[in-house]
Amino acid sequence: MKTFNTKLNQVLQEDVQAVDTPAPDNPLTKVKDLADRLQKTQTEVADLQRQYACAIEQMNGQLAIGIKHAHPRLNAALRDGGCSVGYKSKSLQFRPDLDTMSWKVESPDKPFVGRFAKHFGDAMGLEPDFNKLIEAITKFFSTHYQSL
């Protein structure tokens, strides 16, 4: 997200500099130039947004694969922009939150989320290695479901 903001600020700074520089006498040329720059900026922003979404999807995919390797009986899948982990009727949805640098956990069952956060909240930090979070998730489901 920081890369996106940095790139957008750079493009906006270039636009400010372009406005400050003397423009050609022909207003049509100026309008065409600005339209071209706007189109280029919109393309760059759209490209950055796609790259960001792809990177988030890769993080979620790595988490899901790690959970399936650690505990094959757990259901782990990519769903709604996050990694959904469940067993029987209970599930948790994990999404990376770059603002807080932690994993955001959601579930329709709020007490279930609360129990996970209470016992394994320290494993929620975003780290390059997901092993701590994977271990916490598998341990949580294993203790919640004795049959797992």
ZISULGI-V799031 format. One record per residue. N is the residue number from 1. SS is DSSP state (H for helix, E for strand, - for the rest). Layout:
((N | SS) (N | SS))
This chain:
((1 | -) (2 | H) (3 | H) (4 | H) (5 | H) (6 | H) (7 | H) (8 | H) (9 | H) (10 | H) (11 | H) (12 | H) (13 | H) (14 | H) (15 | H) (16 | H) (17 | H) (18 | H) (19 | H) (20 | H) (21 | -) (22 | -) (23 | -) (24 | -) (25 | -) (26 | -) (27 | H) (28 | H) (29 | H) (30 | H) (31 | H) (32 | H) (33 | H) (34 | H) (35 | H) (36 | H) (37 | H) (38 | H) (39 | H) (40 | H) (41 | H) (42 | H) (43 | H) (44 | H) (45 | H) (46 | H) (47 | H) (48 | H) (49 | H) (50 | H) (51 | H) (52 | H) (53 | H) (54 | H) (55 | H) (56 | H) (57 | H) (58 | H) (59 | H) (60 | H) (61 | H) (62 | H) (63 | H) (64 | H) (65 | H) (66 | H) (67 | H) (68 | H) (69 | H) (70 | H) (71 | -) (72 | -) (73 | -) (74 | -) (75 | E) (76 | E) (77 | E) (78 | E) (79 | E) (80 | -) (81 | -) (82 | E) (83 | E) (84 | E) (85 | E) (86 | E) (87 | E) (88 | -) (89 | -) (90 | E) (91 | E) (92 | E) (93 | E) (94 | E) (95 | E) (96 | E) (97 | E) (98 | -) (99 | -) (100 | -) (101 | -) (102 | E) (103 | E) (104 | E) (105 | E) (106 | E) (107 | -) (108 | -) (109 | -) (110 | H) (111 | H) (112 | H) (113 | H) (114 | H) (115 | H) (116 | H) (117 | H) (118 | H) (119 | H) (120 | H) (121 | H) (122 | H) (123 | H) (124 | H) (125 | E) (126 | -) (127 | -) (128 | -) (129 | -) (130 | -) (131 | H) (132 | H) (133 | H) (134 | H) (135 | H) (136 | H) (137 | H) (138 | H) (139 | H) (140 | H) (141 | H) (142 | H) (143 | H) (144 | H) (145 | -) (146 | -) (147 | -) (148 | -))
